[in-house]
Amino acid sequence: MKQKVLKALANPARIFYVPYSLAVLNFLFWFFVFIITMVVSLIFTSNIPMLLPWIFFGGVIIVHSVLMFYSKKDSQIAQIILSKFQVLKRKIPKRLVS
């Protein structure tokens, strides 16, 4: 008996060959790194280093390329990674800790 596979699950939405959720998480992570390093550099040196935007764009492009490589191998990698985040959010029962 044939089962229908939903197209939304088989082919998740992508941004430049990376699943949408992972691409957004990657950009948000590097954006926060950019903001934190900019604030820290302003506090300690009172000027913004010229390499800071290049580090931001380089990090986004490198991590996006790695995600693109792995998502080509496994098209459901976004669901796997997001399910790991859900497991980390749950509290560990006390009986398992002690």
N, C-alpha and C positions, 0 to 999 in steps of 0.2 A: 504494500500500500504506500503510495507516494504521499509525503507530507509537504505542505507548502512552507517555504522559508520566506519570512517577511523581509522585504528589501531593506527596510530601515535597520534591521539587525545585521543582515549580511553585508551591507555596504554603509557603514556609518558616515555621517557628514564629515567632510575633511577640509582642512585649510592647508594648501600647499602639500598635499599627500600625507598629512598627519591628522589623526582624528581630532575633531573640533575641541573636545574637552581638554585633551593633552596640549594642544596648541595654545589654548587660553591659559591653562595653568603654567606653561612654560613662560609665556609673556608676562603674566602677573608676577611670577617668582623673580624674573630678571628686572622687572620694573621696581619692585620693592628693594632689591639689592642696589639698584641705581639710586633710588631715593635715600636709602640709609647711608651709602657711601658718600653721596653728595652732602648730606647734612653733617656727617662726621668730619668730612674735609673742610666744610665751612666753619665748624666749631673750632677745630684745631689749627687750621692754617689761614682762615678767612679768605680763601679763594678756591675756585673750582679747578681741579686739574684738567688739562686739555685731553688727556687720554680717557677720561671717564665715559664719554659717549661711545668711544670705540670699544671699550671693554663691554659695555652694555650690548651693543649691536653684535659684537663678536660672540658673546655668550649666547644670545638668542639664536644666532645662525648655527652655531656649533651644536647646541642641544637640539635644535629643530632638525638638523641633519641626522643626528643619532636617532631621534624619535622616528624620522622618516624611514631610516634603514630597518628599525625593528618593527614598525607597523606594516612594512611591506611583507615581512616574514609572517607576522601574526596579525590579522586584520582586527581581532578583538582585544588588542592590547590595552585599549583605553578602559574597557570594562574590567579587565583584570587589575589594572593599577587602581582604579577608583574603588573596586571592592576591597582592596588592601587598605585604603584609607578608611573605609567604613569599619573594618575590623579594628584598626588602631583607635578609632573614636570610642568604641565600646569599652566599658570598664571591665577589668579582669575580676572575676569573682574571688572573694577572699579565700575561699577553700582551695583554690588553685595556687595562690601565692604562698601560703604557709605550708 
